[in-house]
Structures are given as structure tokens and as C-alpha cells.
Amino acid sequence: MFCNIYTLALALLGFVVLLNFLYINFWGLLQLAHSILAPYFIAHEENTTLAKKYGSWALITGSTDGIGKAYATELAKRGINLILVSRNKEKLENTAREIESKYSVKTKIITADFSQGVKAIDIIKNELGSIEIGILVNNVGKQYEYPMYLEEVPEEDLWDIVNINVGAVTMMCRAFIKDMKKRGRGAIVNVSSGSELQPLPFMTVYAATKAYIKSFTTSLRYEYGEYGLTIQHLSPFFVNTKMNRFCERFQKTTYIVPDAEMYARYAVSTLGKQDKSTGYWCHGVQYFLAEIAPEWLRMHIGGQMNKFLRNEYLNKIKSS
């Protein structure tokens, strides 16, 4: 009798595990298919729906380079006015002029350095005045200069990575989500990274901050989803931007490593349609395949890859 109950319990447990596995992977396949096909089914007249749904102003952090600048440009194409935030005033002015010369939108620039913590948040809130932010894009981030052992990373860089990657996304969400809740509409896009999938040796702190963003955004969606807010989590893999300049192969645009403009075209098309996305169809394939492998294997592969990239970078420095 005991054996029969034990066998039945194990069978039920196995059935539940199997159902969970099928659900996760089936849902992942649906999300993947949506990521690939969505941009091809967006009607021309939908270009203005983001403004109608969320509001006419978007705030984008880290908006003068890479994904941030490209994402801002895509929003401008859809008629969204822009608050551009970065620490370099000259780059902000150039970006604002470039966007305004191409699209019929308003821009406002705010110079703020998120490594300064609460000071940056206060500057942004003071300079915004009465402008209502309908879309908040937390894109600003800091990466290692190249893959390193923890002891090699300058202490100042470690503080900056934590303050920028963790502090900025947390406090920017807190600064604007209350007003969005009162209005009953708004969107927050938190840009993470595929490195969130597992501990990542030689980029240990960076990957840990991205895992924080994943957890934080998922919980935030649970807290505020009932108030009509969109809380989206983006997890790009390698994109051809200066953040990956330590490796030449990541500075060449391919289907696997898109440039920022290609990435942003897909990513913006997922806003309001997918709560969790890599933002780009090929990255969706990579994410889906990576999740199938156990975490220890992903960590081992990532560690070996980063060790190779580290040695390649250091050898290049020595020979130059």
C-alpha cells in the first residue's frame, strides 16, 4: 500500500513537472514567434497608437548612443515627444537636433550622471516640471571595460555599475510610477541583458545587476499591472554598440549581432504586446535555446567564452 502511494506521488510530481516544462517552452515558442513576425504585421496607421495609449512624452535614459538613441529615434517616428537624458550635454544637443530635423516632435534634454545616485534623480524631476511621462525607458547601463576577475575591476567602476544598473532603474521607476498609477496608463521599459540568464564569470557584477533588473521588473509588473500600466522587460543579447567594443567580432553587424537601429525597430514594435522580450527575433531564438540548458552549463559556457574574450583582448593590447 505504501509503495503504491509513493509511486502515485512520484507519478503526479513527474506529471506536474512535465506540464510546467511544456507550458514554459510552449509559451516561449509563442513569444518567439510573435517577436519574429510582429514587425511584419504592424499597420501603417498604428504608428500613433503609442501616444494614444500611453501619452505624448517619453523619457529615455542613456539616449545619446547605442540602443538608447535608436529607441528614442523609433519613438520619434511614431510621433512621441522625447526627454533625452545622458551625462554628456554636447551629445544630447546633437541627438536632439538630429531627431528634430527628421521628425515632427518636441525634444527636451536633461544632463544627469546616474553614478551620482539621488542627485541625478533630483535633477531630472526638477527639470521636467509639469511634463507627464507616458513612456519611461530605463536604458542607461555600465559594463566592464573587458572581461575581468573581480579583483581587477576598479573599485570606482564597481560602484558605478551598481549605482547605474541597479540604482537608476529602481529610483527612476519609483519617481514616475505613482503618477502613471494615478492616470491609469503608462509604460515602463527596463532594459536588461541576456547575461541575466545565469551567473556570468568574468562579468560577475554586471550579470548580477541584470539579474536584479529581471527580478525587479517582474515583481513591479505584478504590483502595478492591475492599474493599467505596461511594465516591460527587454533582454538583448549582443548588439553592435560601443558597450561591446572590447571585441571586434561584436562590432560587426550581422543577423545575430544587429546594430542598434535594427534592434530598436523590433524592440519598439513589442511595446504593449509583450511583457517580456529580447526585443529582437534572433535574440529570442538564442534566449529560448539557452533556457533549455541547465544553469550550471550556461554558466560554464559563458565563463569559458568570457575567458577567451579576455585573453583575446589582452593579447591584442600587448601586441599593439
Contacts in CASP RR format, 6 or more apart in sequence:
PFRMAT RR
TARGET T0000
AUTHOR 0000-0000-0000
METHOD contacts of the structure
MODEL  1
MFCNIYTLALALLGFVVLLNFLYINFWGLLQLAHSILAPYFIAHEENTTL
AKKYGSWALITGSTDGIGKAYATELAKRGINLILVSRNKEKLENTAREIE
SKYSVKTKIITADFSQGVKAIDIIKNELGSIEIGILVNNVGKQYEYPMYL
EEVPEEDLWDIVNINVGAVTMMCRAFIKDMKKRGRGAIVNVSSGSELQPL
PFMTVYAATKAYIKSFTTSLRYEYGEYGLTIQHLSPFFVNTKMNRFCERF
QKTTYIVPDAEMYARYAVSTLGKQDKSTGYWCHGVQYFLAEIAPEWLRMH
IGGQMNKFLRNEYLNKIKSS
24 291 0 8 1.000
25 288 0 8 1.000
25 292 0 8 1.000
28 288 0 8 1.000
29 288 0 8 1.000
31 274 0 8 1.000
31 276 0 8 1.000
31 277 0 8 1.000
31 284 0 8 1.000
32 281 0 8 1.000
32 284 0 8 1.000
32 285 0 8 1.000
32 288 0 8 1.000
34 270 0 8 1.000
34 273 0 8 1.000
34 274 0 8 1.000
35 266 0 8 1.000
35 270 0 8 1.000
35 274 0 8 1.000
35 277 0 8 1.000
35 278 0 8 1.000
35 279 0 8 1.000
35 280 0 8 1.000
35 281 0 8 1.000
35 284 0 8 1.000
36 281 0 8 1.000
38 266 0 8 1.000
38 269 0 8 1.000
38 270 0 8 1.000
38 273 0 8 1.000
39 265 0 8 1.000
39 266 0 8 1.000
39 269 0 8 1.000
42 269 0 8 1.000
47 77 0 8 1.000
47 78 0 8 1.000
47 79 0 8 1.000
48 78 0 8 1.000
48 79 0 8 1.000
49 78 0 8 1.000
50 75 0 8 1.000
50 78 0 8 1.000
50 79 0 8 1.000
50 80 0 8 1.000
50 135 0 8 1.000
50 187 0 8 1.000
50 271 0 8 1.000
51 78 0 8 1.000
51 79 0 8 1.000
51 80 0 8 1.000
53 185 0 8 1.000
53 186 0 8 1.000
53 187 0 8 1.000
53 272 0 8 1.000
54 134 0 8 1.000
54 135 0 8 1.000
54 185 0 8 1.000
54 186 0 8 1.000
54 187 0 8 1.000
54 230 0 8 1.000
55 80 0 8 1.000
55 132 0 8 1.000
55 134 0 8 1.000
55 135 0 8 1.000
55 185 0 8 1.000
55 186 0 8 1.000
56 79 0 8 1.000
56 80 0 8 1.000
56 81 0 8 1.000
56 134 0 8 1.000
57 80 0 8 1.000
57 81 0 8 1.000
57 82 0 8 1.000
57 83 0 8 1.000
57 131 0 8 1.000
57 132 0 8 1.000
57 133 0 8 1.000
57 134 0 8 1.000
57 135 0 8 1.000
58 72 0 8 1.000
58 75 0 8 1.000
58 80 0 8 1.000
58 81 0 8 1.000
58 82 0 8 1.000
58 83 0 8 1.000
58 133 0 8 1.000
58 134 0 8 1.000
58 135 0 8 1.000
58 136 0 8 1.000
58 137 0 8 1.000
59 82 0 8 1.000
59 83 0 8 1.000
59 85 0 8 1.000
59 124 0 8 1.000
59 128 0 8 1.000
59 133 0 8 1.000
59 135 0 8 1.000
59 136 0 8 1.000
59 137 0 8 1.000
59 176 0 8 1.000
60 68 0 8 1.000
60 71 0 8 1.000
60 72 0 8 1.000
60 75 0 8 1.000
60 82 0 8 1.000
60 83 0 8 1.000
60 84 0 8 1.000
60 85 0 8 1.000
60 137 0 8 1.000
60 139 0 8 1.000
61 68 0 8 1.000
61 85 0 8 1.000
61 86 0 8 1.000
61 114 0 8 1.000
61 137 0 8 1.000
61 138 0 8 1.000
61 139 0 8 1.000
61 140 0 8 1.000
61 168 0 8 1.000
61 172 0 8 1.000
62 68 0 8 1.000
62 69 0 8 1.000
62 85 0 8 1.000
62 86 0 8 1.000
62 139 0 8 1.000
62 140 0 8 1.000
62 141 0 8 1.000
63 69 0 8 1.000
63 71 0 8 1.000
63 72 0 8 1.000
63 82 0 8 1.000
63 84 0 8 1.000
63 85 0 8 1.000
63 86 0 8 1.000
63 92 0 8 1.000
63 95 0 8 1.000
63 139 0 8 1.000
64 84 0 8 1.000
64 86 0 8 1.000
64 88 0 8 1.000
64 91 0 8 1.000
64 92 0 8 1.000
64 94 0 8 1.000
64 95 0 8 1.000
65 91 0 8 1.000
65 241 0 8 1.000
65 242 0 8 1.000
66 239 0 8 1.000
66 241 0 8 1.000
66 242 0 8 1.000
66 243 0 8 1.000
66 260 0 8 1.000
67 139 0 8 1.000
67 191 0 8 1.000
67 236 0 8 1.000
67 239 0 8 1.000
67 241 0 8 1.000
67 260 0 8 1.000
67 263 0 8 1.000
67 264 0 8 1.000
67 267 0 8 1.000
68 137 0 8 1.000
68 139 0 8 1.000
68 191 0 8 1.000
68 260 0 8 1.000
68 264 0 8 1.000
69 95 0 8 1.000
69 260 0 8 1.000
70 259 0 8 1.000
70 260 0 8 1.000
70 261 0 8 1.000
70 263 0 8 1.000
70 264 0 8 1.000
71 137 0 8 1.000
71 139 0 8 1.000
71 189 0 8 1.000
71 264 0 8 1.000
71 267 0 8 1.000
71 268 0 8 1.000
72 82 0 8 1.000
72 84 0 8 1.000
72 95 0 8 1.000
72 99 0 8 1.000
72 137 0 8 1.000
73 99 0 8 1.000
73 102 0 8 1.000
73 103 0 8 1.000
73 261 0 8 1.000
73 264 0 8 1.000
74 264 0 8 1.000
74 265 0 8 1.000
74 267 0 8 1.000
74 268 0 8 1.000
75 82 0 8 1.000
75 135 0 8 1.000
75 268 0 8 1.000
76 82 0 8 1.000
76 99 0 8 1.000
76 102 0 8 1.000
76 103 0 8 1.000
76 105 0 8 1.000
77 103 0 8 1.000
78 268 0 8 1.000
79 103 0 8 1.000
79 104 0 8 1.000
79 105 0 8 1.000
80 105 0 8 1.000
80 135 0 8 1.000
81 105 0 8 1.000
81 106 0 8 1.000
81 107 0 8 1.000
81 108 0 8 1.000
82 96 0 8 1.000
82 99 0 8 1.000
82 105 0 8 1.000
82 106 0 8 1.000
82 107 0 8 1.000
82 108 0 8 1.000
83 107 0 8 1.000
83 108 0 8 1.000
83 109 0 8 1.000
83 110 0 8 1.000
83 128 0 8 1.000
83 131 0 8 1.000
83 133 0 8 1.000
84 92 0 8 1.000
84 95 0 8 1.000
84 96 0 8 1.000
84 107 0 8 1.000
84 108 0 8 1.000
84 109 0 8 1.000
84 110 0 8 1.000
85 92 0 8 1.000
85 109 0 8 1.000
85 110 0 8 1.000
85 111 0 8 1.000
85 112 0 8 1.000
85 124 0 8 1.000
85 140 0 8 1.000
86 92 0 8 1.000
86 95 0 8 1.000
86 109 0 8 1.000
86 111 0 8 1.000
86 112 0 8 1.000
86 140 0 8 1.000
87 111 0 8 1.000
87 112 0 8 1.000
87 113 0 8 1.000
87 114 0 8 1.000
88 111 0 8 1.000
89 109 0 8 1.000
89 111 0 8 1.000
92 109 0 8 1.000
92 110 0 8 1.000
92 111 0 8 1.000
93 109 0 8 1.000
95 109 0 8 1.000
96 107 0 8 1.000
96 108 0 8 1.000
96 109 0 8 1.000
99 105 0 8 1.000
99 107 0 8 1.000
100 106 0 8 1.000
100 107 0 8 1.000
108 127 0 8 1.000
108 131 0 8 1.000
110 123 0 8 1.000
110 124 0 8 1.000
110 127 0 8 1.000
110 128 0 8 1.000
111 123 0 8 1.000
112 120 0 8 1.000
112 121 0 8 1.000
112 123 0 8 1.000
112 124 0 8 1.000
113 119 0 8 1.000
113 120 0 8 1.000
114 120 0 8 1.000
114 140 0 8 1.000
114 141 0 8 1.000
114 163 0 8 1.000
114 164 0 8 1.000
114 167 0 8 1.000
114 168 0 8 1.000
115 142 0 8 1.000
115 159 0 8 1.000
115 160 0 8 1.000
115 163 0 8 1.000
115 164 0 8 1.000
116 163 0 8 1.000
117 163 0 8 1.000
117 167 0 8 1.000
117 168 0 8 1.000
117 171 0 8 1.000
118 171 0 8 1.000
120 168 0 8 1.000
121 171 0 8 1.000
121 172 0 8 1.000
121 175 0 8 1.000
124 172 0 8 1.000
124 175 0 8 1.000
125 175 0 8 1.000
132 179 0 8 1.000
132 183 0 8 1.000
133 176 0 8 1.000
133 179 0 8 1.000
133 180 0 8 1.000
134 180 0 8 1.000
134 185 0 8 1.000
134 186 0 8 1.000
134 187 0 8 1.000
135 186 0 8 1.000
135 187 0 8 1.000
135 188 0 8 1.000
135 189 0 8 1.000
135 271 0 8 1.000
136 172 0 8 1.000
136 173 0 8 1.000
136 176 0 8 1.000
136 187 0 8 1.000
136 188 0 8 1.000
136 189 0 8 1.000
137 189 0 8 1.000
137 191 0 8 1.000
138 168 0 8 1.000
138 169 0 8 1.000
138 172 0 8 1.000
138 173 0 8 1.000
138 188 0 8 1.000
138 189 0 8 1.000
138 190 0 8 1.000
138 191 0 8 1.000
139 189 0 8 1.000
139 191 0 8 1.000
140 164 0 8 1.000
140 168 0 8 1.000
141 164 0 8 1.000
141 165 0 8 1.000
141 168 0 8 1.000
141 191 0 8 1.000
141 243 0 8 1.000
142 157 0 8 1.000
142 160 0 8 1.000
142 161 0 8 1.000
142 164 0 8 1.000
142 165 0 8 1.000
142 206 0 8 1.000
143 161 0 8 1.000
143 203 0 8 1.000
143 206 0 8 1.000
143 243 0 8 1.000
143 244 0 8 1.000
144 153 0 8 1.000
144 157 0 8 1.000
144 161 0 8 1.000
144 202 0 8 1.000
144 203 0 8 1.000
144 205 0 8 1.000
144 206 0 8 1.000
145 157 0 8 1.000
145 246 0 8 1.000
146 246 0 8 1.000
146 309 0 8 1.000
146 310 0 8 1.000
146 313 0 8 1.000
146 314 0 8 1.000
147 202 0 8 1.000
147 203 0 8 1.000
147 246 0 8 1.000
147 306 0 8 1.000
147 307 0 8 1.000
147 309 0 8 1.000
147 310 0 8 1.000
147 313 0 8 1.000
148 202 0 8 1.000
148 203 0 8 1.000
148 310 0 8 1.000
149 202 0 8 1.000
150 204 0 8 1.000
150 205 0 8 1.000
153 205 0 8 1.000
158 205 0 8 1.000
161 205 0 8 1.000
161 206 0 8 1.000
161 209 0 8 1.000
162 205 0 8 1.000
162 209 0 8 1.000
165 206 0 8 1.000
165 209 0 8 1.000
165 210 0 8 1.000
165 212 0 8 1.000
165 213 0 8 1.000
166 209 0 8 1.000
166 212 0 8 1.000
166 213 0 8 1.000
169 190 0 8 1.000
169 213 0 8 1.000
169 216 0 8 1.000
170 216 0 8 1.000
173 188 0 8 1.000
173 190 0 8 1.000
173 216 0 8 1.000
173 220 0 8 1.000
176 188 0 8 1.000
177 188 0 8 1.000
177 220 0 8 1.000
177 224 0 8 1.000
177 229 0 8 1.000
180 186 0 8 1.000
180 188 0 8 1.000
180 224 0 8 1.000
180 227 0 8 1.000
180 229 0 8 1.000
181 224 0 8 1.000
181 227 0 8 1.000
181 229 0 8 1.000
184 227 0 8 1.000
184 228 0 8 1.000
184 229 0 8 1.000
185 228 0 8 1.000
185 229 0 8 1.000
186 228 0 8 1.000
186 229 0 8 1.000
186 230 0 8 1.000
187 229 0 8 1.000
187 230 0 8 1.000
187 231 0 8 1.000
187 232 0 8 1.000
187 271 0 8 1.000
187 272 0 8 1.000
188 217 0 8 1.000
188 220 0 8 1.000
188 229 0 8 1.000
188 230 0 8 1.000
188 231 0 8 1.000
188 232 0 8 1.000
189 232 0 8 1.000
189 234 0 8 1.000
189 271 0 8 1.000
190 213 0 8 1.000
190 216 0 8 1.000
190 217 0 8 1.000
190 231 0 8 1.000
190 232 0 8 1.000
190 233 0 8 1.000
190 234 0 8 1.000
191 213 0 8 1.000
191 234 0 8 1.000
191 236 0 8 1.000
192 210 0 8 1.000
192 213 0 8 1.000
192 214 0 8 1.000
192 217 0 8 1.000
192 233 0 8 1.000
192 234 0 8 1.000
192 235 0 8 1.000
193 206 0 8 1.000
193 207 0 8 1.000
193 210 0 8 1.000
193 235 0 8 1.000
193 236 0 8 1.000
193 237 0 8 1.000
194 210 0 8 1.000
194 235 0 8 1.000
194 236 0 8 1.000
194 237 0 8 1.000
194 278 0 8 1.000
194 283 0 8 1.000
194 287 0 8 1.000
194 290 0 8 1.000
195 203 0 8 1.000
195 206 0 8 1.000
195 207 0 8 1.000
195 210 0 8 1.000
196 207 0 8 1.000
196 210 0 8 1.000
196 211 0 8 1.000
196 213 0 8 1.000
196 214 0 8 1.000
196 235 0 8 1.000
197 235 0 8 1.000
197 287 0 8 1.000
197 290 0 8 1.000
197 291 0 8 1.000
197 295 0 8 1.000
197 298 0 8 1.000
198 207 0 8 1.000
198 295 0 8 1.000
198 298 0 8 1.000
198 299 0 8 1.000
198 302 0 8 1.000
199 207 0 8 1.000
199 208 0 8 1.000
199 295 0 8 1.000
199 299 0 8 1.000
200 206 0 8 1.000
200 207 0 8 1.000
200 299 0 8 1.000
200 302 0 8 1.000
200 303 0 8 1.000
200 306 0 8 1.000
201 299 0 8 1.000
201 302 0 8 1.000
201 303 0 8 1.000
201 306 0 8 1.000
201 307 0 8 1.000
202 303 0 8 1.000
202 306 0 8 1.000
202 307 0 8 1.000
202 310 0 8 1.000
203 306 0 8 1.000
210 235 0 8 1.000
213 233 0 8 1.000
214 233 0 8 1.000
214 235 0 8 1.000
217 231 0 8 1.000
217 232 0 8 1.000
217 233 0 8 1.000
218 233 0 8 1.000
218 276 0 8 1.000
220 231 0 8 1.000
221 231 0 8 1.000
221 233 0 8 1.000
221 275 0 8 1.000
224 231 0 8 1.000
225 231 0 8 1.000
230 271 0 8 1.000
230 272 0 8 1.000
230 275 0 8 1.000
231 275 0 8 1.000
232 270 0 8 1.000
232 271 0 8 1.000
232 272 0 8 1.000
232 274 0 8 1.000
232 275 0 8 1.000
232 276 0 8 1.000
232 277 0 8 1.000
233 275 0 8 1.000
233 276 0 8 1.000
233 277 0 8 1.000
234 267 0 8 1.000
234 277 0 8 1.000
234 278 0 8 1.000
234 279 0 8 1.000
235 276 0 8 1.000
235 277 0 8 1.000
235 278 0 8 1.000
235 279 0 8 1.000
235 283 0 8 1.000
235 287 0 8 1.000
236 263 0 8 1.000
236 267 0 8 1.000
236 278 0 8 1.000
236 279 0 8 1.000
236 280 0 8 1.000
236 283 0 8 1.000
237 256 0 8 1.000
237 278 0 8 1.000
237 280 0 8 1.000
237 283 0 8 1.000
237 286 0 8 1.000
237 287 0 8 1.000
238 244 0 8 1.000
238 250 0 8 1.000
238 256 0 8 1.000
238 257 0 8 1.000
239 257 0 8 1.000
239 258 0 8 1.000
239 259 0 8 1.000
239 260 0 8 1.000
239 263 0 8 1.000
239 280 0 8 1.000
240 250 0 8 1.000
240 251 0 8 1.000
240 252 0 8 1.000
240 253 0 8 1.000
240 257 0 8 1.000
240 258 0 8 1.000
240 259 0 8 1.000
240 260 0 8 1.000
241 259 0 8 1.000
241 260 0 8 1.000
244 250 0 8 1.000
244 251 0 8 1.000
245 251 0 8 1.000
246 309 0 8 1.000
246 313 0 8 1.000
247 309 0 8 1.000
247 312 0 8 1.000
247 313 0 8 1.000
249 257 0 8 1.000
250 257 0 8 1.000
253 259 0 8 1.000
253 262 0 8 1.000
255 282 0 8 1.000
256 282 0 8 1.000
256 286 0 8 1.000
258 280 0 8 1.000
258 282 0 8 1.000
262 280 0 8 1.000
263 279 0 8 1.000
263 280 0 8 1.000
266 279 0 8 1.000
266 280 0 8 1.000
266 281 0 8 1.000
267 277 0 8 1.000
267 279 0 8 1.000
267 280 0 8 1.000
270 277 0 8 1.000
270 279 0 8 1.000
277 284 0 8 1.000
278 284 0 8 1.000
278 286 0 8 1.000
278 287 0 8 1.000
290 298 0 8 1.000
293 301 0 8 1.000
END
